[in-house]
Amino acid sequence: MTTPFPTPLIGTAGWSISSAAASHFPLDGSHLQRYAQVLDCVEINSSFYRPHQPATYARWAASVPEHFRFSVKLPRSITHERRLRDGVAELDRFAGEALQLETKLGCVLVQLPPSLHFEADVAAVFFHALRQRFDGMLACEARHAGWFDAQATELLIQQSITRVRADPPAGQAGPHVPTTDLAYLRLHGSPKIYCSDYTAEYLASLAISLRTQAQAGSWCVFDNTAADAALFNALDLRRRLA
């Protein structure tokens, strides 16, 4: 019998299952098929580095249950190389690929380089173009201080872009200021980014916060994958919210 799924969606960056975590997942199927029987969502980070064939996205969508959702990371050619300028051709190519996920596409994630400061005109044009191609959830993880001032906040609100709440935060001087009703948490590991395991006390506190604040459709993604902590943290948090 299928168990009820908690709010928000909980998953990791990528769907590899280590031998240490294998006992928590079914034995049969691909890594993605096994992963999707237990967790609710996943980030596709490989799309940041290279394109995938539309048929690949369609195959991934067919491999997971109906409730499962993918977050797809925008290519670095748009965010880091073109720095949000003149990227129409790349956006069209990316949309033609990622939209093959159809209803399983839950979010497009835009992660910006720490050196990219906020330029209102550039950001407005870019997010308008992105919104023309994707009508679902869009999330932005900025890492330059300029993206956290009042002008940037207002632009994200106007264009319905969810500001990512990251741990550890980068560029953010004060408390997190949400820009939509939805939440997107990216937990990179602290104190050692990508490696550190989150403590039971942290996860218990996070579960309380999510239970009282998060809306249906919000996301919590563990990116501390380098030392195999992400899967165990995601499973622990999911149990606390179930």
Secondary structure, 3 states (H helix, E strand, C coil): CCCCCCCCEEEEECCCCCCCCHHHCCCCCCHHHHHHCCCCEEEECHHHHCCCCHHHHHHHHHCCCCCCEEEEECCHHHHHHCCCCCCHHHHHHHHHHHHHHHHHEEEEEEECCCCCCCCHHHHHHHHHHHHHHCCCEEEEECCCHHHHCHHHHHHHHHCCEEECEEECCCCCCCCCCCCCCCCEEEECCCCCCCCCCCCHHHHHHHHHHHHHHCCCCCEEEECCCCCCHHHHHHHHHHHHHC
